[in-house]
């Protein structure tokens, strides 16, 4: 018995010791939590009940030079339904009227929505998708529907909002306007104007402390934000919507006819370097054309005959020859180091002057002139090309500019064929924009200016920063040389390879180019052509320079620069010349201002009345700017098709009639 009592006492001592040790450990832990890790746990508790929320800044808009909207941010809504949130009696009472309302707005039968909503309730679906890609006005309308108007807790409506970037003029100049987004690897992609000027457009996000009051429900702690968001600035581009529209459609027409792989066109203001239009179109798998790559900025390739201008300027500047010097084209076929240089005309051109050789784009004449005068000192020729700036990038604001390549004597890229091949645009590489910049310098009396895509950063009416003309080289050559090459470039159009483009109504100057590509037969692809035309207009007082390059046209339809790319150049020049009002018309235009203002006043009065009566009817937009009309109708849920440019003179749907979401409306612009 004594032994048993002793065992019991021993167990109690052990139990007491264990309890005592546990008490000590608990005390140590509490002390550790309170004093050692106290700050960490207090911060953790605070984060679960109080959170610092980001308040996104409003991104700035991108405008054209004439004030048209090129890129803007708009709210986009997705509506879902928590089928378990409404009470049974509310769901039973309002499910049929809700189905009717959804049917009237989105076009599907009422029975479809009725069955779907009941199925969501039966399946206890708390996240049923009702509609997506809604504009603000559409969202507000859905929010007012039966049952949904009871709110999130009683009606079960769940709203998800995000901001999307829209281009009101569609996909025209899409690659140059650009974007900023995160790719599948989580890397930030910055393209075009949007990417290059993101530091101005994006603004600065704000912050606000919020306290958790329920599941996924937060309320502000105070009345003021910790950090107020700062909206982004607006960017005013150099793009002219009217010229852009002409250039885009002129290029598209030629690409479609010649079934070409891709092409680009750039129109630049001669004095300032402002890029007024730029279009880059590539053939898609379905045969259509779209902007996917900025070929004008990125694609560096052998320019072909348009490069002959650089050789001619060098020869004249060094006084090696004059434009009147006669050369024998030697039957249109001469040989250098076992390689042939041939003219496009079989049999050549006989004996002709250097000027005439340039006008008809004789390879044999230009190669002879360059090789004979620089073969003993090719560095002298290359130094001119370097002085013209053809060996380095322009340093434009847009990212992704291609690297030019001018072989230098002594480099690995130099060979005995380098000099003669450079004379007619091979064994060198340049982007279309770099070639255009050189031609623009000739048009601008020797002053080379950097191409600019943005002219101003603005905050409302206040100018934050201006981008004025930036001179790369104040004088690439003498005025005497400029005068001679201008005359030759004008004759190319009057009586040379570009004679098909000549018009007595307006003057143009430029150079055709037809380059053989992949003539080495690499990567399993056969030889194809790149057709180009570079120049300026008017010839006597240049206002604009322009380059057009079309790659891989169907050889069965044609491949010479004058036939493939030249018509695009002419169309642009023709439309600008014929559609710009003369001085005598200015007063007539001014007299229309009051009438236009009256049209806008009438339009907004009609719209206000329409909103007061029925927001689900076709608006009357005759007289409204095409860009504004597209934005308005797109926001209302229309699919908009546009014919022409300017203001709306006719619309396909009758004003005041009811319409359905995604219904197509065609606008005819003046």
Secondary structure, DSSP 4 states (H G I P E B T S, - for coil): -HHHHHHHHHHHHHHHHHHHHHHHHHHHHHHIIIIISHHHHHHHHHHHHEEEEEEPPPPPPEE-TTS-EEEEEEEEEEEEE-TTTS-HHHHHHHHHHHHHHHHHHH-S-HHHHHHHHHHHHHTT-SSEEEEEEE-HHHHHHHHTSTTGGG-HHHH-EEEEEEEEEE-TTTTTTHHHH-EEEE-TTSPEEEEHHHHHTHHHHS-B-EEEEEEEEETTEEEESSSS-SB--BPPPEEEES--HHHHHHHHHHHHHHHHHHT-SEEEEEEEETTT-BEEEEEEEEE-TTS-EE--S-HHHH-EE--GGGGHHHHHHHHHHTTS--TT-EEE-GGGEEEETTEEEE-SSTT---EEEHHHHHHTT-HHHHHHHHHHHHTT-HHHHHHHHHHTTTTS----SSS-PPPPEE--TTSTT--TTHHHHHHTT-SEEEEHHHHHHHHHHHHTTT-EE--BSEEEEEETTEEEEE----EEES-SS-HHHHHHHHHHHHHHHHHSTTGGG--TTS-EEEEEEEEEESTT-GGG---EEEEEEEEEESSSS--EEEEEEEES--TTT---HHHHTHHHHHHHHHHHHHHSPPHHHHHHHHHTHHHHHHHHHHHHHHHHHHHHH-TTB----TTSBHHHHHHHHHHHT-EEEEESSSBEEEESSPTT-B--TT-EEEEEE-
